Amino acid sequence: MKRTLLTLASVAILGLSSNAIAAGDVAAGKAKAATCMGCHGANGISSTPMFPNLAGQKAAYTAKQLKAFKDGSRKDGTMNAMAKPLSPADIDNLAAYYESLK
């Protein structure tokens, strides 16, 4: 029983580690975020209530929203156009960057 729990704990830790490795590149996300800053602010804090703050958002949430804008399942003319050219790596990098701004 103890060995099984230890094995499960090891698998869970390794799983978290591999997710961290697969996560986006914060520096690349920061560079890519230059086009986002006009609406969402230089540090992910929007100066207008019309645009949401992105700083501190969980990466998984931000990535999910960007993918939805990209594939059109979430509708917003500006964001659909902004997300359309993003690669999966761009999305992961942006998500990691905005999560890092806590």
N, C-alpha and C positions, 0 to 999 in steps of 0.2 A: 504494500500500500504506500509506504513512504517513498519507495523508489518510483512508483507511478506518479505520485505528486511532484517529486523532484523532476522527473522527465517532462511532465506537463508544464511545470514552471520554466524549465529550460527552453522548451518549444515556444512558450509565450514570449520569453525574453528575446530569443532569436528572431521571432516574428516581428517584434517591435523594432529590433535592430535593423532588420532588412527593410522595414517600412521607412525608417529614418534614412537609410542609405538611398532608397528609391525616391525620397522627397526631393522637392525642387531645390535649386541653387539660389540662395538668397541674393548673392551679388548679381547674378544674371537677371533675377527678377527685378532688382532695383534699377538696373539699366533699362530693362524693358518697360518699367513703370513710368518712364518719362512721358509717354502719351496719355497716361491715366491722370497725371497730376493736375491737368487743367480743370478737371471736374472734382476729383477726389482728394485734392490737396497734396502739397509737397511731401507731407509725412503721413499720408493716408487719412488726414482729418479734413473733411470738406468744410469750406467756409460758408456754404449755403445749404439750407435744409433740403433742397431739391435732390442733392446727390448724397448717397450714404457714405459714412466713414468706413474705410477698409482696414485701418490700423487695428491690429489685434484680432481680426476675424480668424477663426480656425481655418487652416489651409484646406481641409476637406470641404468645408462649406464654400469657400471662395472658388475652389476648382469646380465644384458642382455647378455653381451659378454661371461661371464662365463657359463651361461646356454646354449648358442649357442655352445661353445666349448664342453660342457658336452654331449649335444645331437647329436653332430656331424654336425650340420647345418653350423657351421663355422669350416673350416679345418686348422689345424696346428698340426702336429704330437705331438709335445711336449705339447702344451696346451690342446689338446684333452685328452692326457694321464693324465695330471695334474688335469684337471677338472672332469674327469670321477668319481672318488670316492667322490667328494664333495656332501654333503647333501644340501638341500635348506637352512638350517640354516647356514651352512658353507659359502655358497655363499652370503647370506645377511650380515653375520658378516664381511667377507672380504671386501665387497663393502662399508660397513659403516666405516671400519677401513681406507681404502684408501681415502675415501671422507674426513675423519677427518684430513688428513695430508695436510693441506692448507698452 
